[in-house]
Every structure is written in structure tokens, then in C-alpha cells.
Amino acid sequence: RYQQAVKGKGIIMSMSRKGTPADNAPIESFHSALKSETFYLDSLRRTTTAIVEQTVKDYIKYYNYIRIQAKLNNQSPVQYRQLVG
């Protein structure tokens, strides 16, 4: 019933193949960082859809252009791609 309701609203579900939870590891890691570095840090308990959307947009920009990552030789993803690309 859930999948039918989702399809009825025009939402495309993202599901990995059976038995492959590792497919979701990168996005789960991103979601964890997003929540702990924004919503939990600011102790947001109640908010609006507009605030959530703006927070996510701002964080994605920060994550890609400013936030350094040890696994990327202490560079942001954009800086790293420019060096390797």
C-alpha cells in the first residue's frame, strides 16, 4: 500500500537491489553529516518546509565548495575534482 501511495503522488522511490545495503552508504553518510552539522547543531525542534529546504541547499553548497574532507586530501570535493580532472 505504501508503494502504491508513493506512486500515486508521483514520487519515484529509491531502492537498492535486495541484499545490497552498501548501495545507500554514500547518501546515508551525507544525511548523517547534514543532520549533525545543521539541524542537531542548531537544536532545531520545529521548523517550516521553507527553512528545511534552504538549510539543505545552503549545506549542499557548503559541503561541495567549502567543507574539507580528510579522504580528499584535506580539500573540498570541488577542489579535489579540479585537481584530478
Buried (B, 14 or more C-beta within 10 A) or exposed (E): EEEEEEEEEEEEEEEEEEEEEEEEEEEEEEEEBBEEBBBEEEEEEEEEEEEEEEBEEEBEEBBEEEBEBEEBEEBBBEBBEEEEE
